[in-house]
Amino acid sequence: MDSSSAYMFGAIIGSLAMGAIIGAIPAIAGAVKQKIGLAIGGFFACVVASFILGAILAVPVCAVFLFFIFKKSKKTDVQQDDNQKTA
């Protein structure tokens, strides 16, 4: 194994590991909020984004998924408003 192939191997493994670390943030947040689909999607999107462009793309992808995970749906807001009015 020459130095250029060792470098490429390290770059690939490093980018996948970094994507997994960054992707763990929306995965954990989605699991806590019980939005499993967004959690899994955010994890794999961060891994792919990290593989393509590194942290430059993985961090914004993580932020977008966190926004969707923590965003309240209109259906939930209406149910909470109805519960507050009846209480």
Backbone as JSON Lines, residues from 0, in Angstrom:
{"i":0,"aa":"M","n":[0.85,-1.17,0.0],"ca":[0.0,0.0,0.0],"c":[0.9,1.24,0.0]}
{"i":1,"aa":"D","n":[0.77,2.05,-1.04],"ca":[1.59,3.25,-1.09],"c":[0.94,4.38,-0.31]}
{"i":2,"aa":"S","n":[1.62,5.49,-0.2],"ca":[1.16,6.57,0.67],"c":[-0.11,7.24,0.15]}
{"i":3,"aa":"S","n":[-0.31,7.3,-1.16],"ca":[-1.5,7.97,-1.69],"c":[-2.77,7.15,-1.42]}
{"i":4,"aa":"S","n":[-2.67,5.83,-1.52],"ca":[-3.84,5.01,-1.23],"c":[-4.12,4.98,0.27]}
{"i":5,"aa":"A","n":[-3.08,5.02,1.09],"ca":[-3.28,5.09,2.54],"c":[-3.94,6.42,2.91]}
{"i":6,"aa":"Y","n":[-3.55,7.48,2.24],"ca":[-4.16,8.78,2.49],"c":[-5.63,8.77,2.11]}
{"i":7,"aa":"M","n":[-5.97,8.2,0.98],"ca":[-7.37,8.14,0.54],"c":[-8.2,7.28,1.49]}
{"i":8,"aa":"F","n":[-7.63,6.16,1.94],"ca":[-8.32,5.3,2.89],"c":[-8.6,6.06,4.19]}
{"i":9,"aa":"G","n":[-7.63,6.78,4.67],"ca":[-7.8,7.58,5.89],"c":[-8.81,8.69,5.71]}
{"i":10,"aa":"A","n":[-8.81,9.31,4.54],"ca":[-9.77,10.39,4.28],"c":[-11.19,9.85,4.23]}
{"i":11,"aa":"I","n":[-11.38,8.7,3.63],"ca":[-12.72,8.1,3.54],"c":[-13.21,7.69,4.92]}
{"i":12,"aa":"I","n":[-12.37,7.0,5.68],"ca":[-12.76,6.57,7.02],"c":[-12.99,7.78,7.92]}
{"i":13,"aa":"G","n":[-12.16,8.79,7.81],"ca":[-12.33,10.0,8.62],"c":[-13.6,10.76,8.3]}
{"i":14,"aa":"S","n":[-13.92,10.87,7.03],"ca":[-15.14,11.59,6.66],"c":[-16.39,10.82,7.1]}
{"i":15,"aa":"L","n":[-16.35,9.5,7.0],"ca":[-17.49,8.7,7.47],"c":[-17.63,8.79,8.99]}
{"i":16,"aa":"A","n":[-16.52,8.77,9.71],"ca":[-16.57,8.88,11.17],"c":[-17.09,10.26,11.58]}
{"i":17,"aa":"M","n":[-16.62,11.31,10.91],"ca":[-17.08,12.65,11.23],"c":[-18.57,12.79,10.92]}
{"i":18,"aa":"G","n":[-19.01,12.21,9.84],"ca":[-20.43,12.24,9.5],"c":[-21.27,11.51,10.52]}
{"i":19,"aa":"A","n":[-20.75,10.41,11.04],"ca":[-21.48,9.65,12.06],"c":[-21.56,10.44,13.37]}
{"i":20,"aa":"I","n":[-20.5,11.14,13.71],"ca":[-20.51,11.94,14.94],"c":[-21.49,13.11,14.81]}
{"i":21,"aa":"I","n":[-21.43,13.81,13.68],"ca":[-22.34,14.93,13.46],"c":[-23.77,14.41,13.29]}
{"i":22,"aa":"G","n":[-23.93,13.28,12.63],"ca":[-25.26,12.7,12.42],"c":[-25.89,12.17,13.69]}
{"i":23,"aa":"A","n":[-25.07,11.91,14.7],"ca":[-25.62,11.45,15.97],"c":[-26.44,12.53,16.66]}
{"i":24,"aa":"I","n":[-26.17,13.78,16.36],"ca":[-26.91,14.88,16.99],"c":[-28.39,14.85,16.59]}
{"i":25,"aa":"P","n":[-28.73,14.86,15.29],"ca":[-30.16,14.76,14.96],"c":[-30.75,13.39,15.29]}
{"i":26,"aa":"A","n":[-29.92,12.35,15.29],"ca":[-30.44,11.02,15.63],"c":[-30.89,10.96,17.08]}
{"i":27,"aa":"I","n":[-30.09,11.5,17.97],"ca":[-30.45,11.51,19.4],"c":[-31.61,12.45,19.65]}
{"i":28,"aa":"A","n":[-31.56,13.64,19.04],"ca":[-32.65,14.61,19.24],"c":[-33.97,14.07,18.69]}
{"i":29,"aa":"G","n":[-33.93,13.42,17.55],"ca":[-35.14,12.84,16.98],"c":[-35.68,11.69,17.8]}
{"i":30,"aa":"A","n":[-34.79,10.91,18.39],"ca":[-35.24,9.82,19.25],"c":[-35.89,10.35,20.52]}
{"i":31,"aa":"V","n":[-35.33,11.42,21.07],"ca":[-35.91,12.01,22.28],"c":[-37.28,12.6,21.98]}
{"i":32,"aa":"K","n":[-37.42,13.26,20.84],"ca":[-38.69,13.87,20.45],"c":[-39.65,12.87,19.81]}
{"i":33,"aa":"Q","n":[-39.24,11.63,19.69],"ca":[-40.02,10.54,19.1],"c":[-40.39,10.82,17.65]}
{"i":34,"aa":"K","n":[-39.43,11.33,16.91],"ca":[-39.56,11.53,15.46],"c":[-38.47,10.68,14.8]}
{"i":35,"aa":"I","n":[-38.72,9.39,14.79],"ca":[-37.71,8.41,14.38],"c":[-37.35,8.55,12.91]}
{"i":36,"aa":"G","n":[-38.33,8.85,12.06],"ca":[-38.05,9.01,10.64],"c":[-37.07,10.14,10.37]}
{"i":37,"aa":"L","n":[-37.28,11.27,11.01],"ca":[-36.36,12.39,10.85],"c":[-35.01,12.09,11.49]}
{"i":38,"aa":"A","n":[-35.01,11.32,12.57],"ca":[-33.76,10.97,13.25],"c":[-32.88,10.12,12.34]}
{"i":39,"aa":"I","n":[-33.46,9.1,11.75],"ca":[-32.69,8.21,10.87],"c":[-32.29,8.95,9.6]}
{"i":40,"aa":"G","n":[-33.22,9.72,9.04],"ca":[-32.89,10.49,7.84],"c":[-31.79,11.49,8.08]}
{"i":41,"aa":"G","n":[-31.82,12.16,9.23],"ca":[-30.78,13.14,9.56],"c":[-29.43,12.49,9.73]}
{"i":42,"aa":"F","n":[-29.41,11.31,10.35],"ca":[-28.14,10.61,10.54],"c":[-27.51,10.26,9.2]}
{"i":43,"aa":"F","n":[-28.28,9.61,8.34],"ca":[-27.71,9.19,7.06],"c":[-27.43,10.37,6.13]}
{"i":44,"aa":"A","n":[-28.23,11.42,6.21],"ca":[-27.96,12.61,5.4],"c":[-26.65,13.28,5.83]}
{"i":45,"aa":"C","n":[-26.39,13.29,7.12],"ca":[-25.13,13.88,7.61],"c":[-23.93,13.03,7.2]}
{"i":46,"aa":"V","n":[-24.08,11.71,7.22],"ca":[-22.97,10.84,6.8],"c":[-22.67,11.05,5.32]}
{"i":47,"aa":"V","n":[-23.7,11.1,4.5],"ca":[-23.49,11.3,3.05],"c":[-22.94,12.7,2.78]}
{"i":48,"aa":"A","n":[-23.47,13.7,3.46],"ca":[-22.99,15.07,3.26],"c":[-21.53,15.2,3.69]}
{"i":49,"aa":"S","n":[-21.16,14.55,4.76],"ca":[-19.77,14.58,5.21],"c":[-18.85,13.88,4.22]}
{"i":50,"aa":"F","n":[-19.33,12.81,3.63],"ca":[-18.53,12.1,2.64],"c":[-18.33,12.96,1.38]}
{"i":51,"aa":"I","n":[-19.36,13.74,1.03],"ca":[-19.28,14.56,-0.19],"c":[-18.4,15.8,0.02]}
{"i":52,"aa":"L","n":[-18.68,16.57,1.08],"ca":[-18.01,17.86,1.24],"c":[-17.48,18.11,2.64]}
{"i":53,"aa":"G","n":[-17.51,17.12,3.49],"ca":[-16.95,17.29,4.83],"c":[-17.89,18.06,5.75]}
{"i":54,"aa":"A","n":[-17.3,18.65,6.77],"ca":[-18.09,19.38,7.77],"c":[-18.76,20.62,7.18]}
{"i":55,"aa":"I","n":[-18.23,21.11,6.07],"ca":[-18.82,22.29,5.44],"c":[-20.27,22.03,5.04]}
{"i":56,"aa":"L","n":[-20.59,20.82,4.66],"ca":[-21.95,20.46,4.28],"c":[-22.69,19.7,5.37]}
{"i":57,"aa":"A","n":[-21.97,18.93,6.17],"ca":[-22.63,18.09,7.19],"c":[-23.25,18.92,8.3]}
{"i":58,"aa":"V","n":[-22.6,19.99,8.71],"ca":[-23.14,20.82,9.8],"c":[-24.43,21.54,9.38]}
{"i":59,"aa":"P","n":[-24.51,22.16,8.21],"ca":[-25.8,22.74,7.8],"c":[-26.9,21.71,7.63]}
{"i":60,"aa":"V","n":[-26.58,20.53,7.13],"ca":[-27.58,19.46,7.01],"c":[-28.09,19.08,8.39]}
{"i":61,"aa":"C","n":[-27.19,18.99,9.35],"ca":[-27.57,18.69,10.73],"c":[-28.49,19.78,11.26]}
{"i":62,"aa":"A","n":[-28.18,21.04,10.99],"ca":[-29.01,22.16,11.47],"c":[-30.41,22.12,10.85]}
{"i":63,"aa":"V","n":[-30.5,21.78,9.59],"ca":[-31.81,21.7,8.93],"c":[-32.65,20.59,9.56]}
{"i":64,"aa":"F","n":[-32.05,19.44,9.79],"ca":[-32.81,18.36,10.4],"c":[-33.19,18.69,11.84]}
{"i":65,"aa":"L","n":[-32.32,19.37,12.57],"ca":[-32.68,19.78,13.93],"c":[-33.85,20.76,13.91]}
{"i":66,"aa":"F","n":[-33.88,21.64,12.91],"ca":[-35.0,22.57,12.78],"c":[-36.31,21.81,12.58]}
{"i":67,"aa":"F","n":[-36.29,20.82,11.7],"ca":[-37.51,20.05,11.45],"c":[-37.9,19.18,12.63]}
{"i":68,"aa":"I","n":[-36.92,18.69,13.36],"ca":[-37.23,17.87,14.53],"c":[-37.88,18.7,15.63]}
{"i":69,"aa":"F","n":[-37.35,19.89,15.9],"ca":[-37.85,20.71,16.99],"c":[-39.01,21.61,16.61]}
{"i":70,"aa":"K","n":[-39.3,21.7,15.3],"ca":[-40.43,22.51,14.85],"c":[-41.72,21.83,15.28]}
{"i":71,"aa":"K","n":[-42.61,22.6,15.86],"ca":[-43.91,22.05,16.25],"c":[-44.83,22.04,15.04]}
{"i":72,"aa":"S","n":[-45.58,20.97,14.91],"ca":[-46.52,20.9,13.8],"c":[-47.78,21.69,14.16]}
{"i":73,"aa":"K","n":[-48.51,22.13,13.15],"ca":[-49.74,22.88,13.4],"c":[-50.77,22.0,14.08]}
{"i":74,"aa":"K","n":[-50.77,20.72,13.77],"ca":[-51.7,19.79,14.38],"c":[-51.46,19.71,15.9]}
{"i":75,"aa":"T","n":[-50.21,19.66,16.3],"ca":[-49.88,19.61,17.72],"c":[-50.25,20.92,18.41]}
{"i":76,"aa":"D","n":[-50.01,22.05,17.75],"ca":[-50.36,23.34,18.33],"c":[-51.87,23.47,18.54]}
{"i":77,"aa":"V","n":[-52.66,23.0,17.59],"ca":[-54.11,23.09,17.7],"c":[-54.59,22.21,18.85]}
{"i":78,"aa":"Q","n":[-54.03,21.02,18.99],"ca":[-54.43,20.13,20.08],"c":[-54.07,20.74,21.43]}
{"i":79,"aa":"Q","n":[-52.92,21.38,21.54],"ca":[-52.52,21.99,22.8],"c":[-53.41,23.19,23.12]}
{"i":80,"aa":"D","n":[-53.79,23.97,22.11],"ca":[-54.68,25.11,22.33],"c":[-56.05,24.63,22.81]}
{"i":81,"aa":"D","n":[-56.56,23.55,22.22],"ca":[-57.87,23.01,22.63],"c":[-57.8,22.5,24.06]}
{"i":82,"aa":"N","n":[-56.69,21.87,24.42],"ca":[-56.56,21.35,25.79],"c":[-56.46,22.49,26.8]}
{"i":83,"aa":"Q","n":[-55.83,23.6,26.44],"ca":[-55.71,24.73,27.35],"c":[-57.04,25.43,27.52]}
{"i":84,"aa":"K","n":[-57.86,25.47,26.48],"ca":[-59.15,26.14,26.56],"c":[-60.12,25.36,27.43]}
{"i":85,"aa":"T","n":[-60.04,24.03,27.36],"ca":[-60.97,23.21,28.14],"c":[-60.54,23.09,29.59]}
{"i":86,"aa":"A","n":[-59.27,23.32,29.89],"ca":[-58.79,23.16,31.26],"c":[-59.09,24.34,32.13]}
